[in-house]
Amino acid sequence: MLPPTEFLRKRLEQVVAGKAAQGYDTAGLLEELQRIPDSHDALAAFAKRLRRDLLFRKDWPYEEPSDLQAIWAACDPSRPMGRLADVSGRDMAPRIETAFLSAVCGCMLGKPLEVDPTLTEIRQAAESVGEWPIRDYISGSLLEKLGRRPLDWHHTVRERIAYVAPDDDINYMVIGMLILEKKGLAFTKDDLANFWLYNLPPLWTWGPERTVLIKAAIHSLAPEFGESSAEWAETWNPSDEACGAAIRVDAYGYACPGRPALAAELAWRDSSFTHRRTGIYGAMFIAAAIATAFVADKPLDIFETALKFVPRRSRFHAIASDCFQMVAGSSNWLEGYEKIHAKYGQYRHCSLYQECGLLINSACFATDVGDALCKQVSQGCDTDCFGKLIGSIMGA
């Protein structure tokens, strides 16, 4: 059974929109797409053209490779390639456990608010029930005042929490650990594909992850035909710059305490399985930040180092660096939030730009791990994903 051509056409419209945001000259492509007949072959040929034939607009100022060696060439040459400090496994083990548990707590704290709220909306709801600033798991009464909630909210409000509810963010965190346990540091994209096929239900994936998982399943029926696993992210894959890869890389930071270069490389190997450009850079940034957090003295030092593992002429580097400066120049977390949200508030749920800036903000002004979780979730957007990530960073 082939997907309906109407679905494929809509998918290609989304890809064209993504290509435009990535700096490609897409003039006339949507009109051309509408003229293509209802033919799977014709639509597939158009999809290949989007991958191979597009040129950047002449005024595009960014350099955003997805190949690892090209990424390294575009990064800060002063980045630390070895160990930042000597660490022992015995000393790191309890801190890795703390990072993991903090990530789980942050995910559960944010899960009932995963409806893309703003800080203003959360604050108004929390103040109306006497729960601002947030200092505990989200109550049912706060959700009632917020006026919307995710479908699976029942098991994650304070009155009903009895266990860690299933969540895709935690699934990916555990998958990263298991991949490293089974395959070691030399795991491949084929290893990821096989592990996902055996262990990751499609309905627990979204966006590029589901796209690539479906391609992996089809490939398993006839592995001698079609694209290799290294190419699956290249076609029919809108949202290839969303946050899905960044939420998968906690384990690589845990496995590399004090070694951000290695953590970033492992994150590239995982993230490039499904994502491109910003989607990869966000993953490398997060993994490097977690690895650095184990040995850094100050929160801002974590992100200053992590930024060195992102191409300097990329959109991600430009925005994250700008957010870093905003936070460094703020007197408190609310001021930092207002500055970041005022400039980058258009990047909402599942986008990386604003959210990574808010991670810097939470870490800079938090008094402890619990406070970091509460500040991050209070800032809204993708509350469970980034509640988890701040837990990994500050828990380390």
N, C-alpha and C positions, 0 to 999 in steps of 0.2 A: 504494500500500500504506500503510495507516494503522498506527500503533503499536498493539500489543495493549492493551486496556483495563486489563489487570492491571498492565502497565508504567506506564501513565499514572496509575493509582491510587496506585501506590508512589511515583511522582514527586511527586504532590500531598501525600502524607504527609510527604515531606521538606520541601516548601515550607511546610507548616503548622508543622513543628518549627522551621524558620528564622524564621517570622513570630513565634512565641512568644519566641524568643531576642531578637528585635528590639523587643520590648515590646508587641506587639499582643495584644489579647484574643482568644484562640483557643479559648475554652471551648466544648466541644461540637462543634467542627469535625471532629475525627477520626471521631466517631461518625456525624455527618451524612455524611461522605465514604463510610463503609462502607455506608450505606443507599442511596447513589446506584446506579442500575442500570448494567449494562455497556453504557453508551451514550457514544459519543464526544461527542455534543452536550451531554449532561448534565454530563460531566466538564469540558468546555471552559467551560461556564457557571459551574461551581464555581471553575475557575481564574481567571476574570475577576472573580468576587466577591472572591477573595483579594487581587487587585490593587487593587480600587476601594473595597470596602465595609468593610474592617476598621477598627476604632478602637483607639487605644492604651489600655492598662490605666491606670486612674486614678492608680496609684502610680508610673508610669513617669517617671523624673526627667530623661531625656535628650532632647536636641534634635538630630536627625540627618537633615538634608536631603540630597538627592542632586542637586538643581538647583544649578548653579554660582553664580548670584547669591545664592541662599539660603545656600549654603556660605560665600561671602564675608561675608555679613551676620553669620554665626554665628562667624566667626574673630576672632582678636585684632585690634582696629582699629589696633594699632601695628605690624602686620606691614610689612616693607619691600616696597613695590610696584615700586620701580625697581631700579637697579643697586646692589649692595652696595659695589662698587669698580670702578674702571676697569680693564679687561683688554684685551689685544690678542690677535688671532687667532694671531699668530706665537708668542706666549708660551704660549697655551693649547693649541695643537695637540699638542705632545709630551705634555702632561699628560692630554689627552683620550685619546690613544693608550695611555698608561700605565693609565688607568682602565679602558679596554676590555680590555686584556690581563690586568690584575689580575682583572677580573670573570671572564674565561675560565678563568684559573688557579683561582680560588675555586670555580667550578662543577665543574671536573674533580676538584679535591681532595675536594669533598663528594659527588660522584656515586656512588662505590661504597658510601657509607654512607647512601644515601637509603632507609632502612628505619625511620625515626622512632625512632632510639635516643636515650637520655638520655646526659648527660655521664658518669654513673656507669658505664653499660654500655661506652661507648667507652673510658673510662679503664681499666677492668678488662681489656678485651681488649688495649689498647695496652701496658699494664704487663706483661702476661703474655708479650709478645714483645719487651720492651725498647724500645718505641717511644713511651713517654710522657715528656714532653709531645710531641705531634705536631709534627714539624718538616719533614715531607716528604710526598709523596703516599702514599696508603694502600696498605699491602702486602697481598698475598694471605694471608699468615699472620695478620695482624690480623683480616681478615675471617673467616678460619677460626675464630678464637677468639671473635669476636662471635657466630657461630652463625647468621647470616642475611645475605642479600645481595640486591640487586635483580637482576632478570633480565638486565640489560645490564652487569653488573659487569666482564665479561672484558676490555674495552678500556680500563678506567680504573684498574686497580690498577698500582702502581709498576712491577712487573716486566714489564708488557705495554703500557704507554702508548707509542704510536707516532705519535699524532695527536690532535687534539681530537675526541672522540667526539660524534656527534650528540646534541643535547639541546634540549628545548623552551625552556629558559631562554635559551639562546644564540640560538635561532631568533627569539624575540620581540625580543631586543636588536637583532638585525640588521634585523628588520622595521621597528622604530621608526626606525632610521637611514634605511632605504630610503624609508619614508613621507615623512620630512622632505626627503630629496633630491628625490623626485618631485613632492611637493605643497606643500612649504614649511610655514610656520607656520600656514597657514590650512586645513590638512587637515580633512576632515569625517568623520563616521561612515560615510557612504556610501563615501568613499575607503578607509576601513579595511575595510569589507565587501568591496569589489571586490578589494583587494589580498590579503586573506585567501583569497578564493575561488580566485584564480589561483596562490597561492604557499604555502598552508598546508594540508597533508594533514590530514584529520579525525583520523586516528589519532595525530597528533602534538599533539593538543589534549585537554584534560580539563575536566570541570566546566562552568562557564559559557561558557568559550571554545568547547567543542564544541557546546553548546546553541545559542549564537548563530550559529555557523558553519553549523549545519544549517538554522536559520531563514533565513540569508542565501541558502543554496543553493535552498531551496524558493521564496523570494521571487523569485529570478532567473528562475524558470519562469513566474511571473505577477506581475510587479512592480506591476501596477495594482490588485492585491487585497491585503488583509491589512494588517498593521501596518507602520509605517515603521521604519527601522533604529534610530531613537532609542527605540523602544518594545520592542525584542526582549528586553531584559534583564528586563522587567517580569513576564512570566508563564512558567510551566513551568521555572523557573530556580533550583533549590535551590543552595546554596553561593555565593550572590551576594555574600557577605562574605568569601570565602576569598582566598588570597594571589595568585591568578592574575593580577590586574591589576597588582599591585605589581611583579611580576617582568618586566613589559613596558616599564617607563618609564625605563630607564637612558639611552636616547638623548636624552630630553627634558632630563635634567640635563646631559648632555654638550653639547647645543646651546645651553644657556643658562648658561654659567659666570658666577657672581656675580649671577644674575637668578632667584632662587627663585620669585618670583610667576609669571613667565612659564612656568617649568618646571612648576609646580604646575597651571597652567591647561591646558597641553598634556597633562599626565597625566590631568586630569579628562576631557578630550575623549576620550582613549583608554579610560580605565578605565570610564567611564559607558556605553560601548558594550556592556559585558558584566556590570558589577557595580553594586551599590548600597551606600550608607551606608559601613560600615567598609571594604568592598572598594575604594571610591573614596578614602577618607581615607588608607589605607595607601599607595596609589599616589601621591597628592599629597605625602605626607610624604617618601617615598623620593626622588621627583624633586626636591623642594625641598632635601633633604639633599645630594644629589649636586651640585646647582647651587651650594649654599653652600660645599661642601667645597673648591671651587677657590680660595676667597678667605678662608676662616676661619683663625684663628690656633690655635684649640684644638678638639679633637674635640667636647667638650660644647657648644661654641658652634654647631656644625653642627646639632645636634638641638634646641637651644633655639630656633633660628631656624625649623627645619622644623616644629616644633609650632605655630608661629603660623599655619600654613596648614591647620590642622585645626580643625573646629568645637569651641569650648571646652566645650560641654555634651554632647559625644559620649562614648561608651564608649572609643573609641580614644584620645581626648585624656586621659581620666582615667587609663587604664592606662599609656599611654606616659609621661605626666608622673610617675606613681608610680614607674615603672621608672627614669626619669631621676634621681629623687631617691635611689633605692636605690643606683644606680651612683655617684652623686656622694658618697654617704656610705660607700662601701666602700673598703677599703685595697688590694684586688687583684681580679683578674677572677674567681677562684673564689668569693670572698665575694659579689661581685655576682651571679654565676650562682645561687648557693644562695638568695639573697634572692628573686630573680625567679622561679626555678623553684618555690620553696616556695609562693609566692602565686598564680602563674599557670600552673603546670605542667599544668593541665587543657587548656590551649590548645596542642595538639600540631601535628603535620604539617599544613601548609596553612593553619593559623590564623595570624593576624597579631599577636595581642596579645603573647604571650610572645616571639615571634621578633623583633619590633621592639625590645623591651626588650633582648634579647641583642645586637642590632646596636649599641645604645648602649654596652653593656658591652664588647664587643670593641674598638670604636673608642677608648674611653676608656683602656684599659689596654695597647693594642698598642704595641710599640716600633717597628714599621715595617709596611709593607704585608703582607709575608709572615707576620709574626706575627699580624696581624689575621685573615688567612685561616685560619690554624691555630686560633686561639682560637675563631673563629666556628663552624667545622666541629666542633671538639671539644665544643661545647655541644649538639650533636645536633639533633633535630627535622628540619626540612626542609633538609638539609645542603647540597644543591647550589644551591637557590634563594637561600638567604641567604649561602652562601659567595660566590656571584656578586655579590650586592648589596653586601656589605661590601667586595668588591674595587673596585666602582665608586666607593664613597664614599671609601675610604682611598687608592685609586689616584689620585684627583683631587688 
